[in-house]
């Protein structure tokens, strides 16, 4: 279980907007991963390396990078990178990784003015990692991180598994990190908008590096990620489909100018949960209000944890990024304030906010106009980004945009936003990691012309499945 980040308490707000958004970084919209499933250990396939182990290391150059460091490693997965310092275990927890993937790792950063990422002692944002296995299958996987984590956050959830399958892999910190990410940029929405720019930048650069290493461009480039990383997949396939062959969106964050978005449902959670938790005559109505806001019936056992860890901090820091004027000179609101407290986020009403707030959200909003195949999956018991307010809506957007033939959408029964909770509630939750892997392989077959994925559906949790089976199996049919 990853620790709860410390909220920014009581700091005076920057007095000018330019000074107000200078340096630090943001929370995770997903505490992403103790991630219980064991990665697949299939041997790499395909044409293999263009050169002997690491022979091309000196020739590799990341276009646009301000700094890079290439290292020849006997092990690119976390089985080796933890020991050699080529990952940051603080970004993840859990999982026994695969092994046996030698190759080259390039760490570096693109030009940037913010300094929240302290990996390698660089104190420089827009850091990236590119991993190039000796035994290459011809493909490239790119990822943005969940929440506001650093570039290694997906190492065990995604990177280990795709590297073991022979893919080259690249990931970015998205240009700002930490629980004060809203300080980056000059205008509201700048910090989130930068995430999209940085993944586009990394994808183009990684494709060039792959071509340098293997003497031919990737035959297939796939985008994937969870939570904020899933949002990036959606945005990239809408805005830069020319860079990708397809993507897998794992519980991506939905931003819409008119809602729903997290600023429309999190205030209701903050406003009504205390009365629900207190019991008494108001508890039933508070519970009904939470259900109306999108938090599904049957998820009540998850509400105490999310109230303590996620709802409050997430609402305050993302509201600060997009609507800094709501709380005056206070930075990111007042933690755990009661409804009725002046400028309390529990009383935040996004529909009533000024037009410039809606324009800020519009700068990062999604449209549903994807240009390449996309598989979306989300758990039905997600209570950070409730499915009825997120992926259900996004799937409708894609169909309304006339792009339904490019989408497959799977609602995973009893999945939740943070897989580590499946360890705490093994009889009530199913881990999402094996479902992501099933979706990824379904996308591979789809793109190869080996069969279209199953139609959109709710993937039922097998009634007789034991927790150990759910750790490794999630058939989509």
HELIX and SHEET records of a PDB file:
HELIX    1   1 UNK A   17  UNK A   20  1                                   4    
HELIX    2   2 UNK A   57  UNK A   59  5                                   3    
HELIX    3   3 UNK A   78  UNK A   84  1                                   7    
HELIX    4   4 UNK A   89  UNK A   91  5                                   3    
HELIX    5   5 UNK A  119  UNK A  121  5                                   3    
HELIX    6   6 UNK A  155  UNK A  159  3                                   5    
HELIX    7   7 UNK A  160  UNK A  164  1                                   5    
HELIX    8   8 UNK A  181  UNK A  183  5                                   3    
HELIX    9   9 UNK A  190  UNK A  214  1                                  25    
HELIX   10  10 UNK A  228  UNK A  239  1                                  12    
HELIX   11  11 UNK A  241  UNK A  243  5                                   3    
HELIX   12  12 UNK A  262  UNK A  278  1                                  17    
HELIX   13  13 UNK A  283  UNK A  293  1                                  11    
HELIX   14  14 UNK A  300  UNK A  306  1                                   7    
HELIX   15  15 UNK A  307  UNK A  311  3                                   5    
HELIX   16  16 UNK A  312  UNK A  322  1                                  11    
HELIX   17  17 UNK A  324  UNK A  327  5                                   4    
HELIX   18  18 UNK A  345  UNK A  347  5                                   3    
HELIX   19  19 UNK A  350  UNK A  352  5                                   3    
HELIX   20  20 UNK A  355  UNK A  362  1                                   8    
HELIX   21  21 UNK A  387  UNK A  389  5                                   3    
HELIX   22  22 UNK A  391  UNK A  400  1                                  10    
HELIX   23  23 UNK A  404  UNK A  406  5                                   3    
HELIX   24  24 UNK A  421  UNK A  424  1                                   4    
HELIX   25  25 UNK A  433  UNK A  448  1                                  16    
HELIX   26  26 UNK A  467  UNK A  470  1                                   4    
SHEET    1   A10 UNK A  65  UNK A  73  0                                        
SHEET    2   A10 UNK A 103  UNK A 110 -1                                        
SHEET    3   A10 UNK A 127  UNK A 133 -1                                        
SHEET    4   A10 UNK A 168  UNK A 172 -1                                        
SHEET    5   A10 UNK A 139  UNK A 144  1                                        
SHEET    6   A10 UNK A 220  UNK A 226  1                                        
SHEET    7   A10 UNK A 246  UNK A 250  1                                        
SHEET    8   A10 UNK A 373  UNK A 379  1                                        
SHEET    9   A10 UNK A 407  UNK A 412  1                                        
SHEET   10   A10 UNK A 457  UNK A 459  1                                        
END                                                                             
